[in-house]
Structures are given as C-alpha cells and as structure tokens.
Amino acid sequence: MKKPNTKETVTFLPPTKETLKIKGNLFYNEGAQSWSVIRFKKEILQEFPQLKEKRGSFGYFMVMNRSYKDMKRKIAELEKSQEVLPILLFLCKRKKEEQG
C-alpha cells in the first residue's frame, strides 16, 4: 500500500482480537467549526494498547475510495501484502426519534 508523501514513516498498528462493531460519537471542534473529533472507546484502546503510550506520536492514514471497484482493488493489494487489515469507518447523522 502506498504511504502518504511525507518525510515521516508510519507503522500501521495491528488489531489484537476479533471483529468489533462499535457505535460512537463525533464531537464538535470549535476551532474547525465542525463535528471532526473522534474519541476512541475502551474497546479500541484495548485492541491498540500502543495508543496509551504517553511519549508516542500517533496519527491516522485515511483512504477514501470513490467507488466499490477502487475499494476492492485496494483491499486486494492489502491482502497480497498482508501488511494490515483496514478499519471501516462510516460517518452518520443521527435523527432524534419522537416519542409518542
């Protein structure tokens, strides 16, 4: 998988357990005036204990494909390299349900 064009190197963190399905919240970022802050839940932090290293430096690498065909091609590349399993992230807008 092609890494971002920067001078830093990245090492992908492997998950340690089975498939998880987690529902979480986005938080509002006043500076960006958008819902753009993701706080990982306990289950994610248990899967990636490296994220608890206070002296570490972490970031993210996101690939947003424009079609299923492109996504399938990218997944095939990842499967061949056996480098990392991607995490699927779905953004959603919640509707408040009316109680009758």
N, C-alpha and C positions, 0 to 999 in steps of 0.2 A: 504494500500500500504506500502510495506516495505521501510523504510527510509535508507539512507546510513549509513554504520557502522562507525560512528564518535561519538565523545563525545558531539558535539553540537546538539541542537534541531532545527528543521526547521518548519516554519509555512508557508504553501502554501498561496499565495495571490489569492483571488478570483477575477475574472473579474466583472466589474460593469454594462456592457451594452450588446449589441447584438453581433452577429458574425462579426468579422472583417477579411478582406483579405488585407494584407499589403505586398507590394514588397519593399525590402530594399537592402542595400549593405553590404558586408563584407569589412572590412578594413584590410590592411596589418599591421602585427605586426613585426617590425624589430627584436625584441628580440627573438621571436619564429620562425622567418623567414617563416611565413605562413599567410594566409588570415584567421585570427582567432578572429578578434574583431567585435562584433555586437553592433551597436548603435541603441537604440530603437527610433522609430519615435514618434512624438507627440501623435498619436492615442493610442499607447501602454501606454505611460505615463499618458494619460487621463484615461485609464482603470485601471491602477495600481498607484494611486496617492501616495501610500506609498513609491514608489521609489524616490520621491522627498525629503524625509527626510534626511537631511544632516548628522545627527548623527546616522542614522540607519546603519545596517550591512546587506548586501544582497548578495545573491549568486544564484546559479542555481542548479537544480537537473535534470539530463537528463537520460532518459531511452531509449535505442536504441535496439529495438527488432530485432531479426534476421529473423522473419517470421510473416506473417499476423496472423497465428494461435496464436502465442505468444502475438501479439498486441491485438487481440480480447480478449484473456484471461485477459490481464492486464486491458483493458477497462471495462470488466465485473466486475473485482474486484473494480475498481474505482467507477463504477455505484452503486454497492452494498453499498459501504462505504459512498457515496455521499460527499466525502472529497473535491474533486477538479476536475475541468474539465481540461484535458491536452491541451497544445498548440501544434499543429502540426508545425514542422519546417522542411522545405525542403531546402537542400543545392543545389545550381545550379551553373553551369558555363555558363556565357553569351558569346554569339558569336557576334562579330561585324558584322552587316549587311552591305553588299556592296551596295552602291547607284549607280544606273545605269544611 
